[in-house]
């Protein structure tokens, strides 16, 4: 959400730039369920994308906090962020503007100048809008934290290595507060392919198209997950044909939310997706890293 300061006549906008490569899908046919956009989500990237491609796409994403003067119709000031999809904005009568960011930084800015006056590490994503309230004459500022959102699902390549904790909390601040936010304690994912790469260029290119149409919105473009859902590149299921089919076709993980795609994909198309996922996995690690 935006915010407004009636004393300064400034609107505070959590702006973002998220470019999207676009092409009309010449193979498009209307489906009774699922996405019917007619757009080719596989457009603009090679079937096997080396890490440099993800880094380039990451560099195109931008975010900023803009103090907009609606009378002059221009920005009074702006603060550049490292990524898009940052948190909502709170403007207070005390001349402060609060905003959280995806990397967990929660900051207060001077409402008139944009100078950063204070910040605190939330130790989790700060993409929600903060709020403020008073109890017995004492003011509190609170924000919910966590990891997710549509951006988290569909833009895995956009997240840096320091991904915040997925555990959400309600964090509240006041002047003189002495509470501490616990450090997250999660085991790191073993980022090595769990199967041998297979398939020729045609099979992998076919898998890239089927992945883009059916998987990318949840598991991330280029098969790169942000941590909201499993990263298929490092999954043991991806390294085993029958296990992969069991999940995608047979619905073995339907109780966990991964429904069967039997009505949308043939076993051969699913295997092409697996070839694409493993190709992406091997492209993302050094050649001498080896498989587990």
ChimeraX attribute file (.defattr): number of C-alpha atoms within 10 A of each C-alpha:
attribute: neighborCount
match mode: 1-to-1
recipient: residues
	/A:1	12
	/A:2	16
	/A:3	19
	/A:4	19
	/A:5	19
	/A:6	10
	/A:7	9
	/A:8	11
	/A:9	14
	/A:10	21
	/A:11	20
	/A:12	26
	/A:13	18
	/A:14	22
	/A:15	19
	/A:16	16
	/A:17	13
	/A:18	16
	/A:19	10
	/A:20	12
	/A:21	11
	/A:22	12
	/A:23	13
	/A:24	12
	/A:25	14
	/A:26	9
	/A:27	8
	/A:28	12
	/A:29	10
	/A:30	10
	/A:31	9
	/A:32	7
	/A:33	8
	/A:34	10
	/A:35	11
	/A:36	12
	/A:37	13
	/A:38	14
	/A:39	17
	/A:40	18
	/A:41	24
	/A:42	23
	/A:43	17
	/A:44	11
	/A:45	15
	/A:46	12
	/A:47	21
	/A:48	21
	/A:49	16
	/A:50	17
	/A:51	14
	/A:52	10
	/A:53	15
	/A:54	18
	/A:55	13
	/A:56	12
	/A:57	16
	/A:58	20
	/A:59	12
	/A:60	14
	/A:61	18
	/A:62	18
	/A:63	19
	/A:64	19
	/A:65	24
	/A:66	21
	/A:67	26
	/A:68	19
	/A:69	16
	/A:70	12
	/A:71	8
	/A:72	8
	/A:73	8
	/A:74	11
	/A:75	14
	/A:76	16
	/A:77	16
	/A:78	18
	/A:79	14
	/A:80	12
	/A:81	18
	/A:82	15
	/A:83	22
	/A:84	23
	/A:85	23
	/A:86	27
	/A:87	26
	/A:88	24
	/A:89	24
	/A:90	22
	/A:91	25
	/A:92	15
	/A:93	10
	/A:94	8
	/A:95	15
	/A:96	19
	/A:97	26
	/A:98	26
	/A:99	24
	/A:100	28
	/A:101	25
	/A:102	27
	/A:103	23
	/A:104	25
	/A:105	18
	/A:106	22
	/A:107	17
	/A:108	21
	/A:109	20
	/A:110	16
	/A:111	24
	/A:112	17
	/A:113	12
	/A:114	18
	/A:115	15
	/A:116	15
	/A:117	11
	/A:118	11
	/A:119	15
	/A:120	12
	/A:121	15
	/A:122	27
	/A:123	23
	/A:124	25
	/A:125	28
	/A:126	28
	/A:127	26
	/A:128	21
	/A:129	20
	/A:130	23
	/A:131	17
	/A:132	15
	/A:133	10
	/A:134	10
	/A:135	7
	/A:136	5
	/A:137	7
	/A:138	9
	/A:139	12
	/A:140	15
	/A:141	17
	/A:142	15
	/A:143	23
	/A:144	19
	/A:145	28
	/A:146	21
	/A:147	22
	/A:148	17
	/A:149	12
	/A:150	11
	/A:151	18
	/A:152	23
	/A:153	21
	/A:154	21
	/A:155	23
	/A:156	26
	/A:157	21
	/A:158	25
	/A:159	20
	/A:160	14
	/A:161	7
	/A:162	8
	/A:163	16
	/A:164	21
	/A:165	20
	/A:166	17
	/A:167	13
	/A:168	15
	/A:169	15
	/A:170	10
	/A:171	16
	/A:172	15
	/A:173	15
	/A:174	14
	/A:175	9
	/A:176	6
	/A:177	9
	/A:178	7
	/A:179	10
	/A:180	8
	/A:181	11
	/A:182	8
	/A:183	10
	/A:184	12
	/A:185	8
	/A:186	8
	/A:187	6
	/A:188	6
	/A:189	11
	/A:190	10
	/A:191	16
	/A:192	19
	/A:193	27
	/A:194	22
	/A:195	23
	/A:196	16
	/A:197	18
	/A:198	14
	/A:199	16
	/A:200	10
	/A:201	14
	/A:202	11
	/A:203	19
	/A:204	24
	/A:205	20
	/A:206	16
	/A:207	25
	/A:208	31
	/A:209	21
	/A:210	21
	/A:211	26
	/A:212	20
	/A:213	18
	/A:214	17
	/A:215	16
	/A:216	23
	/A:217	19
	/A:218	20
	/A:219	26
	/A:220	27
	/A:221	23
	/A:222	28
	/A:223	29
	/A:224	26
	/A:225	24
	/A:226	25
	/A:227	20
	/A:228	19
	/A:229	14
	/A:230	15
	/A:231	20
	/A:232	22
	/A:233	28
	/A:234	22
	/A:235	21
	/A:236	15
	/A:237	18
	/A:238	26
	/A:239	22
	/A:240	15
	/A:241	15
	/A:242	15
	/A:243	15
	/A:244	22
	/A:245	23
	/A:246	16
	/A:247	18
	/A:248	22
	/A:249	20
	/A:250	16
	/A:251	18
	/A:252	16
	/A:253	13
	/A:254	12
	/A:255	8
	/A:256	8
	/A:257	8
	/A:258	12
	/A:259	15
	/A:260	18
	/A:261	17
	/A:262	14
	/A:263	8
	/A:264	14
	/A:265	16
	/A:266	14
	/A:267	17
	/A:268	12
	/A:269	17
	/A:270	22
	/A:271	22
	/A:272	25
	/A:273	28
	/A:274	29
	/A:275	28
	/A:276	29
	/A:277	29
	/A:278	28
	/A:279	26
	/A:280	25
	/A:281	29
	/A:282	23
	/A:283	16
	/A:284	20
	/A:285	15
	/A:286	9
	/A:287	9
	/A:288	6
	/A:289	11
	/A:290	13
	/A:291	12
	/A:292	13
